Amino acid sequence: MTRAASNRTTLLVALGQVFRERGYEGATLTQLAAATGLGKASLYHHFPGGKAEMAEALVRDAVTELQQRAFARLTGPEPPAERLARFIDGYAEYLERAGGQCLLGVLALTAERGQQDHPPLTAAITEQFRDWQLALARVFEESGDKPKRAARRAAELLNQIYGAQLVAKLLDEPKHLKRTLRRLAKG
């Protein structure tokens, strides 16, 4: 990895932590700069578009990582139930690495829709989740569900995964999320 790539990766990890803890609206440039060890001017050098550009870069990285770790596991020759279990295991790996919070979920909840600098961010998240929900629905169809039922089951699975993250955060009980994911992986 080149030094520039390494520095950008390091910056994104630090920025992601602030956004996970504070949300989009709550993350200030002062906090973001402090987390990276850079001054605000240096941070703008790396991200001329400011906080919106930082969040967009983080969304791209999170989408790529989730695709590789979890959603790519939905395809393959294995039986549908095995692919779904592998998907959940991959998602759990992503959350473990991310401190128990999906950055996409945090940003979708905390970036106000309709403001001028936010539509690309929230639209990208929404579009990606629709694609992933369709990928899940296809696996449920392969397991024998009719299309409407498969779509409902895909939505319910995402509800359970993201709902468990919220409940774990509300209760300050990370084990709740781990238990839920283990139960879902078993089918």
C-alpha positions in Angstrom: 0.0 0.0 0.0 1.4 3.4 -0.9 1.9 6.0 1.8 -0.9 8.2 0.3 -3.3 5.3 0.3 -2.2 4.3 3.8 -2.8 7.9 5.0 -6.2 8.0 3.4 -7.2 4.7 4.9 -6.0 5.9 8.3 -8.0 9.1 7.8 -11.1 7.2 6.8 -10.9 4.9 9.9 -10.6 7.9 12.2 -13.4 9.8 10.4 -15.6 6.7 10.5 -15.3 6.4 14.2 -16.4 10.0 14.7 -19.4 9.6 12.4 -20.4 6.3 14.1 -20.2 8.0 17.6 -21.8 11.4 16.7 -23.8 10.8 13.5 -23.6 13.0 10.5 -25.2 16.1 12.0 -23.4 15.7 15.3 -19.9 15.3 13.9 -18.2 18.7 13.8 -15.2 19.6 11.8 -13.3 20.3 15.0 -14.0 16.7 16.2 -13.2 15.2 12.8 -9.9 17.1 12.6 -9.0 16.1 16.2 -9.7 12.5 15.4 -7.4 12.5 12.4 -4.6 14.6 14.1 -4.9 17.1 11.3 -5.8 20.8 11.4 -9.1 21.8 9.6 -7.1 23.2 6.7 -5.2 20.0 6.2 -8.5 18.0 6.5 -10.0 20.2 3.7 -6.9 19.6 1.6 -7.8 15.8 1.7 -11.5 16.5 1.5 -12.2 19.8 -0.3 -15.9 19.1 -0.2 -15.8 19.1 3.6 -17.9 16.9 5.8 -20.2 15.8 3.0 -17.2 14.6 0.9 -15.8 12.7 4.0 -19.2 11.0 4.5 -19.5 10.1 0.8 -16.0 8.5 0.9 -17.0 6.6 4.0 -20.2 5.4 2.4 -18.3 4.1 -0.7 -15.8 2.3 1.6 -18.6 0.8 3.7 -20.6 -0.4 0.7 -17.5 -2.0 -0.8 -16.7 -3.7 2.5 -20.2 -4.9 3.1 -20.4 -6.2 -0.4 -17.2 -8.2 0.0 -17.7 -9.4 3.5 -21.4 -10.2 3.4 -23.5 -9.7 0.3 -21.1 -11.4 -2.1 -21.8 -14.6 0.0 -25.4 -14.6 -1.2 -24.2 -16.0 -4.6 -22.7 -19.4 -5.2 -23.5 -23.0 -5.7 -24.3 -23.7 -2.0 -27.9 -24.2 -0.9 -29.8 -21.0 -0.1 -29.9 -21.6 3.7 -26.1 -22.0 3.7 -25.6 -18.8 1.7 -27.9 -16.9 4.1 -25.9 -18.2 7.1 -22.6 -17.2 5.4 -24.1 -13.7 4.7 -25.0 -13.2 8.3 -21.5 -14.4 9.4 -19.9 -12.0 7.0 -22.2 -9.2 8.3 -21.2 -10.1 11.8 -17.5 -9.8 10.8 -18.2 -6.4 9.3 -19.9 -5.2 12.5 -17.1 -6.6 14.7 -14.6 -4.6 12.7 -16.9 -1.6 12.8 -17.4 -1.6 16.6 -21.0 -3.0 16.4 -22.4 -0.1 14.3 -23.1 -0.1 10.6 -21.9 3.2 9.3 -24.5 3.2 6.6 -27.2 2.8 9.1 -25.8 5.6 11.3 -25.5 8.0 8.4 -28.9 7.2 7.0 -30.5 8.0 10.4 -28.5 11.1 11.1 -28.0 12.9 7.8 -31.1 15.1 7.3 -32.8 14.5 4.0 -33.6 17.4 1.8 -30.6 19.6 2.6 -28.5 20.6 -0.3 -25.3 18.7 0.7 -27.0 15.5 1.8 -29.1 14.1 -1.1 -26.2 12.2 -2.8 -25.3 10.6 0.5 -28.8 9.4 1.5 -29.7 8.6 -2.0 -26.6 6.4 -2.4 -27.4 4.5 0.8 -31.1 4.0 -0.1 -30.2 2.8 -3.6 -27.6 0.4 -2.2 -30.0 -1.1 0.3 -32.7 -1.6 -2.3 -30.1 -3.6 -4.4 -29.1 -5.6 -1.3 -32.7 -6.3 -0.4 -33.3 -7.6 -3.9 -30.3 -9.9 -3.6 -31.6 -11.3 -0.3 -35.1 -11.7 -1.9 -33.5 -13.7 -4.8 -32.0 -16.1 -2.3 -35.4 -16.6 -0.6 -37.0 -17.2 -4.0 -34.4 -19.8 -4.7 -35.3 -21.5 -1.4 -38.9 -21.8 -2.7 -40.7 -18.6 -1.6 -42.9 -16.8 -4.1 -41.6 -13.3 -5.0 -43.9 -11.3 -2.6 -43.0 -13.6 0.3 -39.3 -13.5 -0.6 -39.4 -9.7 -0.7 -41.1 -9.6 2.8 -38.6 -12.1 4.2 -35.7 -10.1 2.9 -37.1 -6.9 4.4 -37.7 -8.8 7.7 -34.1 -10.0 7.8 -32.8 -6.5 7.3 -35.2 -5.3 10.0 -33.9 -7.9 12.4 -30.3 -7.1 11.7 -30.6 -3.3 11.9 -33.1 -3.4 14.7 -30.8 -5.6 16.8 -28.1 -2.9 16.3 -30.4 -0.2 17.6 -31.6 -2.2 20.6 -28.0 -3.2 21.5 -27.1 0.5 21.3 -30.1 1.6 23.3 -29.5 -1.0 26.0 -25.7 -0.5 25.9 -25.6 -4.3 25.5 -23.4 -5.4 22.6 -24.1 -9.1 23.4 -27.7 -8.5 22.3 -26.5 -8.0 18.7 -24.2 -10.9 18.8 -26.9 -13.2 20.1 -29.3 -12.0 17.4 -26.9 -12.6 14.6 -26.0 -16.1 15.9 -29.7 -16.9 16.1 -30.3 -15.6 12.6 -27.3 -17.6 11.2 -28.8 -20.8 12.6 -32.0 -20.1 10.6 
